[in-house]
Amino acid sequence: METLALILAGGKGTRLDILSQRRSKPAMPFAGKFRIIDFTLSNCTQSGIFDIGILTQYLPLSLNEHIGAGKPWDLDRRDSGITLLQPHNYWYLGTADAVKKNMEFIQRKDPTYVLILSGDHIYKMDYRKMIQQHKETKARLTIATQPVEPKEVSRFGIMSINGDKEITHFEEKPKVSNSNLASMGIYLFDIDLLKEVLVSIKQDDLDFGKHIIPHLIETTKKEVYAYLFEDYWMDVGTYDSYLDTNLQMTKDYTALDLYDPTWKVFTKSEDLPPVKVGSDAKIQNSLVSNGCVIEGTVINSVLSPGVRVGKGSVIINSVVLNNVIVSTDVKIDKCIIDKKVTIGRNAYIGYSEDYTPNLEKPDLLKSGITVIEKGALIPGFTKIGRNCRIFRTAKITDPIVKSGSTLV
């Protein structure tokens, strides 16, 4: 085998807060019918990579059910396919530790190259181009990179390169940097180098960004090169980025084309009837998935499968996940509504011009987004302000929930 892909899909996604209470970040729905991990899986199969190990850990049930045997991605093959790698005796303590704990699986596959990927990014990429550059430069490790805004460097591993694209310096999440070339968390290793470095660095929480990459670049001067990726790539790890990236998909022009027949994004689809649009309904600049019934108004929003919107209701600038029931005369403005939420008539979520940051999580909610957890019940005639967190166990008795509130 030439290339084995390992997808790191065990992340909790703590900045997604109540959206990741019962699922891992790669299992989060995106753009209506997809899950975040669909993009990485589709990239693999369309790049001709059919041997894939998925390293799961945090709340893997939803992800495992979605992936199954891998049929939507043409991975249910006799001689290759998908393997779910859950930790056995010990939890994974870092990204590289997760790979190290699955070395027996890797050696059994006996690849020439190991392609290590993240399962929680939105992008379309032909990995064959990266593999080709790796061969041409005679690299032992190639890291996919992309320029980011200077103000964003503290979120990424940042590197400097020379004229041959060889990486000369690497720093993990610096406060400031002279470079803005960020690691995408995509690593292509020669198998011999990967085995060597996983054994030689003694660190319990072994991590590629913190330990492996700096060691190889600064200490051993191994042949480490950057692959420059200039197309769309997004980490939807916060409420703001999750909402904004979803809503970008509703625009007339989108940097990520979900409708490109030459590079499809595959997913496990539910067997649901077609979208039904009522006689008084209005839909504008929105993604509406199969099984939805729309009798009200949906503007600049994303609706996942099975959502019902009652007469007189208005949904604006929001993401509504699977099987949410919106009763009559409801208004939803700049919200993320998780699955199986029921909203009573005449409710107003995203109410008021008060943008007080969330009192418990001001770093997560301060732009006006209100988030409702999976399975919550919102009584009729309730008004919920902005930057609110509403858990499924919340018993809402007050008709007005002030902006910045958390109800548990």
C-alpha positions as CSV (number, residue, x, y, z in Angstrom):
1,M,0.0,0.0,0.0
2,E,1.3,3.5,-0.8
3,T,-0.8,5.8,1.4
4,L,-2.7,5.1,4.6
5,A,-4.9,8.0,5.9
6,L,-5.5,8.5,9.6
7,I,-8.3,10.9,10.5
8,L,-8.1,12.4,14.0
9,A,-11.8,12.5,15.0
10,G,-11.8,12.3,18.8
11,G,-11.9,16.0,19.6
12,K,-14.5,17.3,22.0
13,G,-14.7,20.8,20.4
14,T,-14.9,22.6,23.8
15,R,-15.5,26.0,22.2
16,L,-18.7,24.6,20.6
17,D,-19.9,24.3,24.2
18,I,-23.4,22.9,24.5
19,L,-23.4,21.8,20.8
20,S,-20.7,19.2,21.7
21,Q,-22.3,18.0,24.9
22,R,-23.5,14.8,23.2
23,R,-21.3,14.5,20.1
24,S,-17.8,15.0,18.9
25,K,-16.9,18.0,16.8
26,P,-16.5,16.0,13.5
27,A,-20.0,14.6,14.0
28,M,-21.5,18.2,14.0
29,P,-24.1,18.8,11.2
30,F,-23.0,21.3,8.6
31,A,-24.7,23.0,5.6
32,G,-28.0,21.2,6.2
33,K,-27.5,17.6,5.3
34,F,-23.7,17.0,5.9
35,R,-21.5,16.3,8.9
36,I,-18.1,18.0,9.2
37,I,-16.2,14.8,8.8
38,D,-17.9,14.2,5.4
39,F,-15.5,16.7,3.8
40,T,-12.3,14.8,4.9
41,L,-13.8,11.4,4.0
42,S,-14.9,12.7,0.6
43,N,-11.4,14.2,0.0
44,C,-9.8,10.9,0.7
45,T,-11.9,8.7,-1.6
46,Q,-11.8,11.3,-4.5
47,S,-8.0,11.4,-4.1
48,G,-7.9,7.6,-4.5
49,I,-7.2,6.9,-0.9
50,F,-9.4,4.0,0.3
51,D,-7.5,2.7,3.3
52,I,-8.5,4.9,6.2
53,G,-8.3,4.6,10.0
54,I,-10.6,7.0,12.0
55,L,-9.3,7.6,15.5
56,T,-12.3,8.3,17.7
57,Q,-12.5,9.0,21.4
58,Y,-15.0,11.6,22.8
59,L,-18.6,10.5,22.5
60,P,-18.1,8.4,19.4
61,L,-21.6,6.9,19.1
62,S,-23.1,9.5,16.8
63,L,-20.0,9.5,14.6
64,N,-19.8,5.7,14.4
65,E,-23.5,5.5,13.4
66,H,-23.0,8.1,10.7
67,I,-19.9,6.4,9.2
68,G,-21.0,2.8,9.5
69,A,-19.2,0.6,7.0
70,G,-18.4,3.7,4.9
71,K,-20.8,3.0,2.0
72,P,-21.6,6.6,1.1
73,W,-17.9,7.2,0.5
74,D,-17.3,4.0,-1.4
75,L,-15.3,2.6,1.5
76,D,-17.2,-0.7,2.0
77,R,-14.6,-2.6,0.0
78,R,-13.3,-6.2,0.3
79,D,-9.5,-5.4,0.2
80,S,-9.6,-1.9,1.7
81,G,-11.9,0.3,3.6
82,I,-12.5,2.2,6.8
83,T,-11.5,1.1,10.4
84,L,-12.8,2.9,13.5
85,L,-10.0,3.0,16.1
86,Q,-11.3,3.6,19.6
87,P,-8.7,3.7,22.5
88,H,-8.6,0.5,24.5
89,N,-6.6,0.4,27.7
90,Y,-5.6,4.1,27.8
91,W,-7.1,7.4,26.5
92,Y,-5.4,9.3,23.7
93,L,-3.5,12.1,25.4
94,G,-2.4,14.1,22.3
95,T,-2.7,13.9,18.5
96,A,0.6,12.1,18.1
97,D,-0.1,9.9,21.1
98,A,-3.3,8.7,19.4
99,V,-1.3,7.7,16.3
100,K,1.4,6.0,18.5
101,K,-1.2,3.9,20.3
102,N,-2.4,2.6,16.9
103,M,1.1,1.7,15.5
104,E,0.1,-2.0,15.4
105,F,-2.7,-1.1,13.0
106,I,-0.3,1.0,10.9
107,Q,2.3,-1.6,10.7
108,R,-0.2,-4.2,9.7
109,K,-1.2,-2.0,6.7
110,D,2.5,-1.5,5.8
111,P,2.1,1.8,3.9
112,T,4.9,3.8,2.3
113,Y,3.3,7.1,3.5
114,V,1.0,7.9,6.3
115,L,-1.4,10.9,5.7
116,I,-2.6,12.3,9.0
117,L,-5.7,14.4,8.8
118,S,-8.2,16.3,11.0
119,G,-11.8,15.3,10.9
120,D,-13.2,18.7,11.9
121,H,-12.3,21.1,9.0
122,I,-14.4,22.3,6.1
123,Y,-12.5,22.1,2.7
124,K,-12.1,20.3,-0.5
125,M,-8.5,19.1,-1.3
126,D,-6.9,16.7,-3.8
127,Y,-4.3,14.9,-1.6
128,R,-2.6,13.5,-4.7
129,K,-1.1,16.9,-5.4
130,M,0.5,17.0,-2.0
131,I,1.8,13.4,-2.3
132,Q,3.3,14.2,-5.7
133,Q,5.1,17.3,-4.3
134,H,6.3,15.1,-1.4
135,K,7.9,12.7,-3.9
136,E,9.4,15.4,-6.1
137,T,11.1,17.2,-3.2
138,K,12.2,13.9,-1.6
139,A,10.7,15.2,1.6
140,R,10.3,12.9,4.7
141,L,7.5,15.1,6.1
142,T,5.2,17.5,4.2
143,I,2.9,19.8,6.0
144,A,-0.1,21.4,4.3
145,T,-0.2,25.1,5.0
146,Q,-2.3,28.2,4.3
147,P,-1.8,31.9,4.9
148,V,-4.0,33.4,7.6
149,E,-4.8,36.9,8.8
150,P,-2.0,38.2,11.0
151,K,-4.5,38.6,13.9
152,E,-5.3,34.9,13.6
153,V,-1.7,33.5,14.1
154,S,-2.3,32.8,17.8
155,R,-4.8,30.1,16.8
156,F,-2.3,28.0,14.6
157,G,1.1,26.5,14.3
158,I,3.0,29.1,12.3
159,M,6.0,28.4,10.1
160,S,8.6,30.1,7.9
161,I,9.9,28.6,4.6
162,N,12.8,29.1,2.2
163,G,12.6,29.4,-1.6
164,D,12.4,25.6,-2.0
165,K,9.4,25.4,0.4
166,E,11.5,23.8,3.0
167,I,10.3,24.7,6.5
168,T,13.0,26.6,8.4
169,H,11.1,27.6,11.6
170,F,8.0,26.5,13.4
171,E,6.2,28.0,16.4
172,E,3.0,26.7,18.0
173,K,0.3,29.3,18.4
174,P,2.6,32.4,18.9
175,K,1.0,35.7,20.1
176,V,2.7,37.5,17.2
177,S,4.8,36.3,14.3
178,N,6.7,37.6,11.3
179,S,5.1,34.9,9.3
180,N,1.4,34.1,8.7
181,L,1.8,30.7,7.1
182,A,-0.3,28.4,9.2
183,S,-0.3,24.6,9.5
184,M,-3.6,23.0,8.5
185,G,-3.0,20.0,10.7
186,I,-2.4,17.8,7.6
187,Y,0.8,15.8,7.7
188,L,2.3,13.4,5.1
189,F,5.0,11.3,6.7
190,D,7.4,8.7,5.3
191,I,6.5,5.7,7.4
192,D,10.1,5.2,8.6
193,L,10.3,8.8,9.9
194,L,6.9,8.5,11.7
195,K,7.9,5.3,13.5
196,E,11.3,6.8,14.4
197,V,10.0,10.0,15.9
198,L,7.1,8.5,17.8
199,V,9.5,6.2,19.6
200,S,12.3,8.7,20.2
201,I,10.4,11.5,21.8
202,K,9.4,10.6,25.4
203,Q,6.2,12.6,26.2
204,D,3.0,11.3,27.6
205,D,0.8,13.8,25.9
206,L,2.7,13.6,22.6
207,D,1.3,16.1,20.1
208,F,2.3,16.9,16.5
209,G,2.1,20.7,16.9
210,K,3.7,21.0,20.3
211,H,6.4,18.3,20.1
212,I,6.9,16.4,16.9
213,I,7.0,19.2,14.3
214,P,9.2,21.6,16.4
215,H,11.6,18.6,17.1
216,L,12.0,17.7,13.5
217,I,12.5,21.3,12.3
218,E,14.5,22.9,15.0
219,T,16.5,19.9,16.3
220,T,17.1,17.2,13.7
221,K,16.9,19.3,10.6
222,K,15.0,16.5,8.8
223,E,13.7,17.1,5.3
224,V,10.4,18.9,6.2
225,Y,8.5,20.8,3.5
226,A,5.4,22.9,3.2
227,Y,2.6,22.3,0.7
228,L,0.9,25.5,-0.1
229,F,-2.9,25.2,-0.2
230,E,-4.7,28.3,-1.5
231,D,-8.3,27.2,-1.8
232,Y,-11.1,27.4,0.8
233,W,-10.4,25.9,4.3
234,M,-12.2,26.7,7.5
235,D,-12.0,25.5,11.1
236,V,-15.6,25.8,12.5
237,G,-14.6,25.5,16.1
238,T,-16.5,28.4,17.7
239,Y,-20.1,29.5,17.7
240,D,-19.3,32.5,15.5
241,S,-17.3,30.5,12.9
242,Y,-19.9,27.7,12.9
243,L,-22.8,30.1,12.2
244,D,-20.9,32.3,9.8
245,T,-19.5,29.4,7.8
246,N,-22.9,27.8,7.5
247,L,-24.5,31.1,6.4
248,Q,-21.8,31.6,3.8
249,M,-23.2,28.6,2.0
250,T,-26.5,30.4,1.4
251,K,-25.0,33.3,-0.6
252,D,-25.2,33.7,-4.4
253,Y,-21.5,33.1,-4.6
254,T,-19.7,30.7,-2.2
255,A,-16.0,30.1,-2.0
256,L,-16.7,26.4,-1.3
257,D,-18.9,25.0,-4.1
258,L,-21.1,22.3,-2.7
259,Y,-22.6,21.7,-6.2
260,D,-19.4,20.9,-8.1
261,P,-20.1,17.6,-9.9
262,T,-16.3,17.0,-10.3
263,W,-15.7,17.0,-6.6
264,K,-18.7,15.9,-4.7
265,V,-19.2,15.9,-0.9
266,F,-20.7,12.5,0.0
267,T,-22.8,11.8,3.1
268,K,-25.2,9.4,4.7
269,S,-28.6,10.6,3.6
270,E,-31.8,10.1,5.5
271,D,-34.8,8.6,3.7
272,L,-37.1,11.6,3.9
273,P,-39.7,13.0,1.6
274,P,-39.1,16.1,-0.5
275,V,-39.2,19.6,0.9
276,K,-42.8,20.9,1.1
277,V,-43.3,24.7,0.7
278,G,-46.7,26.0,1.7
279,S,-48.8,28.6,-0.2
280,D,-47.9,31.4,2.2
281,A,-44.2,30.4,2.6
282,K,-41.3,32.5,1.6
283,I,-37.7,31.2,1.3
284,Q,-34.8,33.5,0.4
285,N,-31.0,32.8,0.3
286,S,-31.3,29.6,2.3
287,L,-30.4,25.9,2.4
288,V,-33.4,23.8,3.1
289,S,-32.9,20.0,3.4
290,N,-35.0,17.0,2.6
291,G,-38.0,16.4,4.8
292,C,-38.6,20.0,5.7
293,V,-42.1,21.5,5.7
294,I,-42.1,25.3,5.4
295,E,-45.3,27.3,5.9
296,G,-43.6,30.5,7.2
297,T,-40.6,32.6,6.2
298,V,-36.9,31.5,6.0
299,I,-34.3,34.1,5.1
300,N,-30.5,33.7,5.1
301,S,-30.7,30.5,7.1
302,V,-29.8,26.8,7.0
303,L,-32.3,24.1,7.8
304,S,-31.3,20.5,8.3
305,P,-33.5,17.5,7.4
306,G,-37.0,17.2,9.0
307,V,-37.5,20.8,10.2
308,R,-41.1,22.1,10.4
309,V,-41.8,25.9,10.2
310,G,-45.3,26.9,11.1
311,K,-47.4,29.6,9.6
312,G,-46.5,33.2,10.4
313,S,-43.1,32.1,11.8
314,V,-39.9,33.8,10.6
315,I,-36.3,32.4,10.7
316,I,-33.5,34.8,9.9
317,N,-29.7,34.4,9.9
318,S,-29.9,31.1,11.8
319,V,-28.9,27.4,11.7
320,V,-31.7,25.0,12.6
321,L,-30.7,21.3,13.0
322,N,-32.6,18.1,12.4
323,N,-36.3,17.6,13.3
324,V,-36.8,20.9,15.1
325,I,-40.5,21.9,15.4
326,V,-41.2,25.6,15.1
327,S,-44.8,26.4,15.9
328,T,-46.9,29.3,14.5
329,D,-45.9,33.0,14.7
330,V,-42.4,32.3,16.1
331,K,-39.5,34.5,15.4
332,I,-35.9,33.2,15.4
333,D,-33.0,35.7,14.7
334,K,-29.3,34.8,14.7
335,C,-29.6,31.5,16.6
336,I,-28.2,28.0,16.5
337,I,-31.0,25.5,17.3
338,D,-29.8,22.0,17.9
339,K,-31.8,18.8,17.0
340,K,-35.3,17.9,18.2
341,V,-36.0,21.2,19.8
342,T,-39.7,22.2,20.1
343,I,-40.6,25.9,20.1
344,G,-44.0,26.9,21.2
345,R,-46.2,29.5,19.3
346,N,-45.5,33.2,19.5
347,A,-42.0,32.6,21.0
348,Y,-39.2,35.0,20.1
349,I,-35.6,33.7,20.2
350,G,-32.9,36.3,19.6
351,Y,-35.0,39.1,21.0
352,S,-33.9,42.6,21.9
353,E,-31.1,44.9,21.0
354,D,-29.3,44.2,24.2
355,Y,-26.0,42.5,23.3
356,T,-24.7,41.7,26.8
357,P,-22.2,38.9,26.5
358,N,-23.1,35.6,28.1
359,L,-22.4,36.0,31.8
360,E,-21.0,32.5,32.2
361,K,-19.1,32.2,28.8
362,P,-18.4,35.8,27.6
363,D,-15.5,34.5,25.5
364,L,-17.8,32.2,23.6
365,L,-21.0,34.3,23.1
366,K,-20.7,38.0,22.6
367,S,-21.8,38.7,19.0
368,G,-25.5,38.1,19.6
369,I,-25.9,34.4,18.9
370,T,-28.3,32.4,21.1
371,V,-27.9,28.7,21.3
372,I,-30.5,26.1,22.2
373,E,-29.3,22.6,23.2
374,K,-30.7,19.4,21.6
375,G,-34.1,18.3,22.9
376,A,-35.0,21.5,24.7
377,L,-38.6,22.7,25.0
378,I,-39.2,26.4,24.6
379,P,-42.7,27.3,25.9
380,G,-45.0,29.5,23.8
381,F,-44.9,33.3,24.3
382,T,-41.4,33.1,25.7
383,K,-38.9,35.8,24.7
384,I,-35.2,34.8,24.8
385,G,-32.6,37.6,24.4
386,R,-29.2,37.4,22.7
387,N,-26.0,35.6,23.7
388,C,-28.1,33.1,25.7
389,R,-27.3,29.4,26.4
390,I,-30.4,27.3,26.9
391,F,-29.8,23.7,28.0
392,R,-32.3,20.9,27.4
393,T,-33.0,20.5,31.1
394,A,-34.0,24.2,31.5
395,K,-37.4,24.8,33.0
396,I,-38.4,28.1,31.5
397,T,-41.0,29.8,33.7
398,D,-40.2,33.5,33.1
399,P,-41.7,34.9,29.9
400,I,-38.6,37.0,29.3
401,V,-35.1,35.6,29.4
402,K,-32.6,38.4,29.4
403,S,-29.6,38.7,27.1
404,G,-26.5,37.0,28.4
405,S,-28.4,34.4,30.4
406,T,-27.7,30.7,30.8
407,L,-30.5,28.4,31.7
408,V,-29.5,24.9,32.9
